[in-house]
């Protein structure tokens, strides 16, 4: 590599770092715009041939109607249910506590008393006090996490404006941007195409496949809890279950304990039926996943969990999609590096 090439490589690297740093405050919105434009681009190309100038506006409206508006409605409904839960928990007292709480405490005491040497180990008043002090804080914390930018009207307005303009920008100039990336890429055509292809495939797989599967199973699971008395928290459970369904543990880590509580409250056989139906619904995941998510971009269970929670830590609720995409890029980089460093076998000539 000559001095000029090395200088340009250093300059390009600095430019990439500065670009990410400069765009970081709104990077999540820009990534969302690019991802949505990629998903709706086939619709845009079809409409463009039929409706001309209306194609971009129609595609933008479709992105709102299909994803953004339903997501906002679910978020607001869940926040309202959480506020109601926080208010109710803050005013609960021993006389108003459900009868099954006493039964559960008594059963636990039969198990714990011989170990602790105290009788009783747990008191009903202590449990109620704990719930009264803890549940409102947890509920309000979940509200803050869920609402995020929605609670900040100026930030929401800026994010919405950025989304509209960048969505249209990516629709009209997306192909040229991709061609530009290929030209400035320091890597070979094979490596560059591999990166871009995996980004495209993973984006489609996460939204069209994984998100739909997670949302479908979450909705069915939340519906199963309605007969058990959890209907007032349907939207909260829908969001929690959707996030959990992105990881191998799944929504069962919340569904099963809630069902066991309902069974202890006297709905034993109904709870048994709901658990059986829940695990039957869970079989949809291994059936549908191969149809949407190619094996070439699949992550192991461990890395799926890590990437999902790291994505949430950096990008909030959208991190359940962004995290695995970033992890696929990281694993792709290591795979290509190993391929490049591994000596190619030379066939022996006769």
Secondary structure by P-SEA (a helix, b strand, c coil): ccaaaaaaaaaaaaaaaaaaaaaccaaaaaaaaaaaaaaaaaaaaaaaaccccaaaaaaaaaaaaccaaaaaaaaaaaaaaaaaaaaaaaacccccccaaaaaaaaaaaaaccccccccccccaaaaaaaaaacaaaaaaaaaaaaacccccaaaaaaaaaaaaaaaaaaaacaaaaaaaaaaaccccaaaaaaaaaaaaaaaaaacccaaaaaaaaaaaaaaaacccccccaaaaaaaaaaaaaaccccccccaaaaaaaaaaacaaaaaaaaaaaaaaaaccccccccccccccccccaaaaaaaaaaaaaccccccccaaaaaaaaaaaaaaaaaaaaccccccccc
